[in-house]
Amino acid sequence: MILQPDSSNLSDYLTEIPGIIEFSTPGVQATIHTITQKASTDYDRARLAFEYARDEIRHSFDTKSSRITISAEDAIIHRDGICFAKSHVLASVLRGMEIPAGFCYQRVLRKGTVESGHALHGLNAIYLPETGWFRVDPRGNKPGVNSQFSTETEHLAYPIRPEYGEVDYPQIFARPLQSVIEAMRDSANCDELFFNRPDHV
């Protein structure tokens, strides 16, 4: 797939978005400090940031948590969030280290069957000068899901099956989709959000 940034200006992928993507907050700053103490190259820092968002932030649907976290800071404080929140964490940490990061989406089956309908799934794209843009998925691994950091061959959480109406969108957005943020804000809990997620970009 040829990825399609929605802006040709890399600085658009380095900015804060108040209340969602912030890297001046205490939790994000502490995470950045830990990573920069361990890694000196942008490649290694990006990998550690990905592994942090993937492994240290629990996926709310997996843990059956009712809490909805939206901002990177809240997700870090509670160590909890669905795919969208985990992508906000990764983008905030990366942008705070001056590594461009954007937002990508896939349309997947909600419960694995066509009858269950579709919903968006959120992931990230990262820009490194030596590789250009590449996608990673901090969703969190579990049986049947094995997402890994790779600048060459994608190892994402979900294989996309067009025959079931699933879609792999090529866009790299500088901001999270407004429809996604509204669904998160308007849902009372994660059970409600599971069905309120938009089903297309």
Secondary structure as UniProt FT lines:
FT   STRAND          4..5
FT   HELIX           10..13
FT   TURN            18..20
FT   HELIX           26..38
FT   HELIX           42..55
FT   STRAND          58..59
FT   HELIX           60..63
FT   HELIX           72..78
FT   STRAND          80..81
FT   HELIX           83..96
FT   TURN            97..98
FT   STRAND          101..109
FT   HELIX           114..116
FT   STRAND          118..128
FT   TURN            129..131
FT   STRAND          132..136
FT   TURN            143..144
FT   HELIX           162..164
FT   STRAND          167..168
FT   STRAND          171..173
FT   HELIX           178..186
FT   HELIX           190..196
//
